[in-house]
Amino acid sequence: MANATRVCLTIPPKIQSAGLGPDIFRNKSDDNIAAANYKWYNYSLPRLELQIALIFVLTQFFHFFLKRLGLPLFTSQLIAGLTLSHAILHDKSDVLWTDESIQVLGTIATFGYSFFLFLMGVKMDPGMIFTANKRTISIALLSVIAPLICVVPIILLSFDPITEQVPKVRTLFLSSSFVMTSFPVITLLLSELKILNSELGRLALSSAIIADLFSLFLLIGGTLLGVWIQSGGNAALTEFIYVMAFVAFIFLVLRPAMLMVIRYIPEGKPMYETCIYVIILIFLVCLFLSRLLNITLITPYILGLAIPHGPPLGSALVEKFERMINNLFLPVFVTSCGLRMKTLDIELGDTLMKVNVALAVVCPFVKLIACFLPSYLTKMPMKDALALAFLMSSKGIIDLGLFTALYDLNIIDHNLVGFMFCVILYVASIVPVMVKYLYDPTKKYAGYNKRSLMHWKPYSELPIVSVIHVPDNVNSVINLLEATCPTKENPMIVNVLHLIKLSGQANPIFISHQKKRRTNFTNSYSENLILSFDKFEGSNWGAVSVNAFTAVSPPNLMHDDICTLALDKLASLIILPFHRRWYIDGSIESDQDYIRTLNSRVLEKAPCSVGIFVDRGNMKRPAMPVDSSPDQLPSYKIAMIFLGGSDDREAFTLAKRMAQDTRVVLTIVHLTPENEGSPHHEDWNAVIDNEMLREVKSNGYVSYMEKAVADGPETAIIVHSMVTEFDLIIVGRRYNMESPQTSGLQQWSEFPEMGVLGDILASVDHGGKCSVLVVQQQETVIRSRNRTNDFFS
């Protein structure tokens, strides 16, 4: 009885406290023992609230400093747990952490962790295994097999096969953490590094899915082997039957039922709430049964794999619960795991500790080499291959959860779990820093080749990338493209990119519809989009070629898809829809902040020129009447406001191309400062501007107007007067460019990313229905060169 523990229970249980009042104003001479010993923090609810508050305060405090070093939030959460643990606070931790409070917090944290595993299973797409290429498969398998080949001999040679059978089995099971590659860990890391939909991120995700499923089979096999060695063949057979019965129910009964439910949901309609609640009920029942049958490590994850990823079911579950799980339960879980740290004095005395230290050194190194070699040998750049190897070797919440569960089950002691936490903390901290150092996806956008309309060779195909968010964008973009006058002499290649928010799955998707790839995202909207652009191509046969693509990405990473496509297709212009749309009566129909942020990022990083199109609903090509003479053709009135600078010259070039259409009436409005003198020969911008304007001053197919303005308000008056006279006005962005013509206008901008004139024309207070195109010349090259040399290069 020396090791017995006496537990005292208070009836009724102490949950709600009476607050600080009785604690402050109590009578110390009171004979009531309960009143004399009253402490508000001895009640479970206020103690739990205090613990969670401390967890969040410490986590955000550490993350405020560590994020500047490139460390992820997971590192801050684990350090917060170590700070609150007995290893740091020593006996003072007993005031905050009693055995009962740790059980309450641990119960909440474990439930949240189980829910997290379930959602990660929902977001995984196992079908990617069948579309993976040889490089992906080789990286995935080698990342698991290579360290496994090193682990087994070390363990077998380190323990006596007769007297140390139990520690040998435990070490074999523990080695799974060093061997396995976790899909949830890599997904969270890629999201935090914001490279989820980059080329490296897609390769890492595809490899992680294969490696994770392979590791899952090894984990199940290792668990059954351990049960067989410790408890005999009958116990192992029984657990094997439980696992197989559970897997069979999930994939032979539950998944077909889910697929059948999805078929009855109309496309584009939200999932029935009843279905979501039924799935949560199934999750809770399976979680309860798995704990009875002792197969808790895999249950939530496998159950999540049975739920079809993506819309409508997977996305509905993720959108409803992911924010709560990731922002509330996961920080509590990670920090509560850190509380298991009892001491910083880790002893390396016994064989079990020495072997695990050796594995902690050897396995990551072997995994790095195993992932680096197939990547590098398949012509991947060395830095990218190293970054991928570090990603595949990362550790995180899954490893932390595994060792915490083993510690709670008394399979490992506090000495070993403390060492493992230190290893996880070190790897989780060093990997993101190394990946950031080795891999920068934005570097590829900056080059030394000009990709703009000014430098496009006449009588050659003009490559354009057009972005589509919603169905209303289709007709407006097609009308704008038709206005650019595609002809057989000046043909155009249109690369249409349909952007869809990533929801209900972890892996982003990029689809080329030319390859006829079948996918769950080929819905009626995508089909209608493709049909509309095919019709546009057919009506301009020989003058327009259309390539359609679909990208499923997180909103904060969509700009990478746009810029990558523009880079791959050598585009000269990207056309982006404005984030705000209006009804016919001028009232606002929708205002999407994420599209506004997306446009700003594309403007900053695009490898070519960019145009933001503000559609007022009037962008419709005038129909040509039958048997009409050229003088009777309906006209399309376009104006270009010219102030000077590279962006205005780019907009001027596009306007001249439009003017080649006989049905387009183009007017160039040149706004000059009143006190402007003759340009000096050193002012190359003015020389280039005058050289470009000289041509239109003398020809007859373009109207040219020159107006002198004193300041910005006078410019605004002129611009406002034009919105009722033209169908489309083209302006240069001129971001952060000061000039007398726009002085005093920037501080009143509603959309500063549109430039001064673009902001005036995009605002709703001018009362006109004139569409606007704001053009910016290629920035990624202009910054590395002299902006005024673009005319002569």
NORFEN-V791533 format. One line per field, one symbol per residue. ss: DSSP state (H for helix, E for strand, L for the rest). A space follows every 50 residues. Layout:
ss = ???
This chain:
ss = LLLLLLLLLLLLLLLLLLLLHHHHLLLLLLLLHHHHLLLHHHLHHHHHHH HHHHHHHHHHHHHHHHHHHLLLHHHHHHHHHHHLLHHHHHHHHHHHLLHH HHHHHHHHHHHHHHHHHHHHHHHLLHHHHHHLLHHHHHHHHHHHHHHHHH HHHHHHHHLLLLLLHHHHHHHHHHHHHHHLLLHHHHHHHHHHHLLLLLHH HHHHHHHHHHHHHHHHHHHHHHHHHHHHHHHLHHHHHHHHHHHHHHHHHH HHHHHHHHHHHHHLLLLLLLLLHHHHHHHHHHHHHHHHHHHHHLLHHHHH HHHHHLLLLLLLHHHHHHHHHHHHHHHHHHHHHHHHHHLLLLLLLLLLLL HHHHHHHHHHHHHHHHHHHHHHHHHHHLLLLHHHHHHHHHHHLLLLHHHH HHHHHHHHLLLLLHHHHHHHHHHHHHHHHHHHHHHHHHLLHHHHHLLLLL LLLLLLLLLLLEEEEEEELLLHHHHHHHHHHHHLLLLLLLLEEEEEEEEE ELLLLLLLEEEEHHHLLLLLLLLHHHHHHHHHHHHHHHHLLLLEEEEEEE EEELHHHHHHHHHHHHHHLLLLEEEEELLEEELLLLLEEEELHHHHHHHH HHHHHLLLEEEEEELLLLLLLLLLLLLLLHHHLLLEEEEEEELLLHHHHH HHHHHHHHLLLLLEEEEEEEEEELLLLLLLLLLHHHHHHHHHHHHHHHLL LEEEEEEEELLHHHHHHHHHHHLLLLLEEEEELLLLLLLHHHLLLHHHLL LHHHHHHHHHHHLHHHLLLLEEEEEELLHHHHLLLLHHHLLLL
